[in-house]
Amino acid sequence: LIEPKHMRIIYCDSVFDNKIIESDYEEEKNSAIKAGFDFSLISFEELTNGNIATALRFVKETESKEFGIYRGWMLTPTQYQNLYDGLLKKNIELINSPTEYKHCHYLPNSYDKIESKTPKSNWTKELNDDSIFKLTGEFGDSSIIVKDFVKSEKHNWDEACFIPNASNSDKVKSIVDKFIELRGDSLNEGLVFRKFEELEYLTEHSKSGMPLTKEFRIFFANNKIVKVFDYWDEGEYGETKPELDDFIDIAKNIDSKFFTMDVAQKKNGDWIIMELGDGQVAGLPDNADRNEFYNKLKENALQQGVKMH
């Protein structure tokens, strides 16, 4: 079996001091050390600017092959590929290959795996009116939301996310235009349209006023559940807990060794998948028990070691 000491978590450093961790990950790092992981720091700024050698200059090359998990800010597939290749040169292999990263990072890449349990979706890389109206037309009079391959503008819900009636082309155009404007250079790949589902109401977001719904974030490592978290830190979830059997079945077919599945309860009581994400760039809610998370991650990831050695 792989020794825990041959497992390394890769965190982002502080913008102000390359020797210390980005403060948002300080608590996670302490929990990782307690669980028996080593850690290294990389520069997110240098990585995203394409300066790979500089970004990884404080990561020591290891004598024997080590197994790594990145825990940091979201990366484009190209940036992830650069990180993956750069670490391999130092004898550290990240838990997910670049293909596996992309599989859960871009909704269209994994849509066929979750289609039975997620809202109807379609997408385009063509940002012209014809392509957009052709896709929105497939939803009839239904309400839909627009996002890119990764993110929505859900905190600008009425201006740039929610389209009450997909057949209202003026409204479609104004919402999509505003969405594209707000995403700017951060737009990921293209547009995704998804059928809007009425979800079980939780509370209103204290800052943006966005309606929060009963959602949960499930972390999977090697297709086994690491932990299920309440997605939001606000609101009373009461006794609500997701029915996991269908999600565990679907997880077995996801082409990733470490990913998240965000699930939600519809008004009619059914459970659906909102989206998948790569587990390395998925945040833990403030309410998370970080010690428990890293202990479980170690248990599940150790099984990875059997495959790797």
DAHU-V749512 format. One record per residue. N is the residue number from 1. OMEGA is omega in whole degrees, -180 to 180 (none if undefined). BURIAL is 1 if it has 24 or more other C-alpha atoms within 12 Angstrom, else 0. D_LAST is the distance of its C-alpha to the last C-alpha in whole Angstrom. Layout:
BEGIN
[[N:OMEGA:BURIAL:D_LAST] [N:OMEGA:BURIAL:D_LAST]]
END
This chain:
BEGIN
[[1:178:0:8] [2:178:1:7] [3:178:1:11] [4:-177:1:13] [5:174:1:14] [6:177:1:11] [7:-171:1:13] [8:173:1:16] [9:-180:1:19] [10:180:1:21] [11:174:1:24] [12:178:1:27] [13:176:1:30] [14:-180:0:34] [15:-173:0:36] [16:-176:0:38] [17:-176:0:36] [18:-176:1:32] [19:-179:0:32] [20:-174:0:32] [21:170:1:30] [22:-168:1:32] [23:180:0:34] [24:-177:0:33] [25:-178:1:29] [26:-178:0:31] [27:178:0:30] [28:-179:1:27] [29:-180:1:26] [30:179:1:27] [31:180:1:26] [32:180:1:22] [33:179:1:23] [34:-178:0:24] [35:176:1:21] [36:176:1:19] [37:163:1:18] [38:174:1:19] [39:173:1:21] [40:178:1:22] [41:174:1:25] [42:177:1:26] [43:179:1:29] [44:-179:1:30] [45:-178:1:33] [46:179:0:32] [47:-177:1:29] [48:174:1:31] [49:177:0:34] [50:179:0:31] [51:-169:0:31] [52:-177:1:27] [53:178:1:27] [54:-179:0:30] [55:-174:1:28] [56:-171:1:25] [57:180:1:27] [58:176:0:26] [59:-179:1:22] [60:174:1:21] [61:-176:0:18] [62:-178:0:15] [63:177:0:15] [64:-178:0:11] [65:176:1:9] [66:-174:1:10] [67:-172:1:10] [68:173:1:14] [69:175:1:17] [70:172:1:20] [71:-177:1:23] [72:-176:1:26] [73:-177:1:29] [74:179:1:29] [75:170:1:28] [76:177:1:29] [77:178:1:26] [78:179:0:27] [79:179:1:27] [80:178:1:23] [81:180:1:22] [82:179:1:24] [83:-178:1:22] [84:-179:1:18] [85:-180:0:19] [86:180:1:21] [87:178:1:18] [88:178:1:15] [89:179:0:18] [90:176:1:17] [91:178:0:13] [92:-180:1:13] [93:179:1:12] [94:-175:1:14] [95:179:1:13] [96:173:1:16] [97:177:1:16] [98:178:1:20] [99:179:1:21] [100:177:1:20] [101:-176:1:21] [102:-177:1:25] [103:-179:1:24] [104:-178:1:25] [105:-179:1:27] [106:-180:1:30] [107:-179:1:32] [108:-177:1:33] [109:-178:1:29] [110:-174:1:28] [111:-177:1:32] [112:-179:0:32] [113:-174:1:29] [114:-172:1:31] [115:-176:0:34] [116:-174:0:36] [117:-178:1:35] [118:-179:1:36] [119:177:1:40] [120:-177:1:41] [121:169:1:40] [122:-172:1:40] [123:179:1:40] [124:172:1:41] [125:179:0:40] [126:-175:0:44] [127:179:0:46] [128:-175:0:49] [129:-178:0:52] [130:-179:0:52] [131:-177:0:48] [132:-178:1:48] [133:178:1:51] [134:-178:0:50] [135:-178:1:47] [136:178:1:49] [137:-179:1:51] [138:-178:0:49] [139:180:1:49] [140:-179:0:53] [141:-177:0:54] [142:170:1:51] [143:180:1:50] [144:169:1:47] [145:176:1:45] [146:174:1:43] [147:170:1:40] [148:-174:1:38] [149:-178:1:35] [150:-168:1:33] [151:171:1:36] [152:171:1:40] [153:-171:1:43] [154:177:1:43] [155:168:0:45] [156:-168:1:47] [157:-174:1:48] [158:-176:1:51] [159:-166:1:51] [160:-179:1:48] [161:-170:1:46] [162:178:1:48] [163:-172:1:50] [164:-178:1:53] [165:-174:1:54] [166:-178:1:52] [167:178:0:55] [168:-170:0:57] [169:178:1:56] [170:-179:0:58] [171:178:1:55] [172:-176:1:52] [173:-177:1:53] [174:-180:0:54] [175:-179:1:51] [176:179:1:48] [177:-180:1:50] [178:178:1:50] [179:-179:1:46] [180:179:1:46] [181:-178:0:48] [182:179:0:46] [183:177:1:42] [184:-179:0:44] [185:-179:0:41] [186:-179:0:38] [187:-179:0:39] [188:169:1:36] [189:-175:1:36] [190:-177:1:39] [191:173:1:41] [192:173:1:40] [193:-178:1:42] [194:176:1:42] [195:179:1:44] [196:178:1:45] [197:175:1:45] [198:-178:1:47] [199:179:1:44] [200:-175:1:45] [201:178:1:47] [202:180:1:46] [203:175:0:48] [204:179:0:49] [205:-172:0:47] [206:-179:0:48] [207:-172:0:48] [208:-177:0:48] [209:178:0:50] [210:177:0:47] [211:176:1:47] [212:-177:1:44] [213:-176:1:43] [214:-179:1:41] [215:179:1:37] [216:175:1:34] [217:179:1:31] [218:173:1:28] [219:175:1:24] [220:170:1:21] [221:-174:1:17] [222:175:1:15] [223:175:1:19] [224:-179:1:20] [225:172:1:23] [226:-175:1:22] [227:174:1:26] [228:-179:1:29] [229:164:1:32] [230:-176:1:35] [231:-176:1:35] [232:177:1:38] [233:179:1:40] [234:174:1:43] [235:-179:0:45] [236:179:0:45] [237:-179:1:42] [238:-177:0:44] [239:-174:0:42] [240:174:0:41] [241:-178:0:37] [242:172:1:35] [243:-165:0:35] [244:-170:1:31] [245:-179:0:31] [246:-177:0:31] [247:178:1:29] [248:177:1:26] [249:-180:0:27] [250:-177:1:27] [251:-178:1:24] [252:-177:0:22] [253:180:0:23] [254:-175:1:22] [255:-179:1:20] [256:180:1:18] [257:-179:1:16] [258:-176:1:18] [259:174:1:22] [260:174:1:25] [261:177:1:28] [262:-176:1:32] [263:-177:1:34] [264:178:1:38] [265:177:1:40] [266:179:1:43] [267:-178:0:47] [268:177:0:47] [269:180:0:44] [270:178:0:42] [271:179:1:38] [272:174:1:37] [273:176:1:34] [274:178:1:35] [275:172:1:32] [276:175:1:28] [277:174:1:27] [278:-175:1:23] [279:-176:1:22] [280:-178:1:22] [281:180:1:25] [282:-179:1:27] [283:169:1:29] [284:176:1:30] [285:178:1:33] [286:-176:0:35] [287:-172:0:35] [288:170:1:32] [289:-172:0:31] [290:178:1:28] [291:-179:1:27] [292:180:0:26] [293:-177:1:24] [294:176:1:22] [295:180:1:21] [296:179:1:21] [297:179:1:18] [298:180:1:16] [299:-177:1:16] [300:-176:1:16] [301:178:1:13] [302:179:1:11] [303:175:1:11] [304:-177:1:9] [305:-180:1:6] [306:-179:0:6] [307:-171:0:6] [308:-174:0:4] [309:none:0:0]]
END
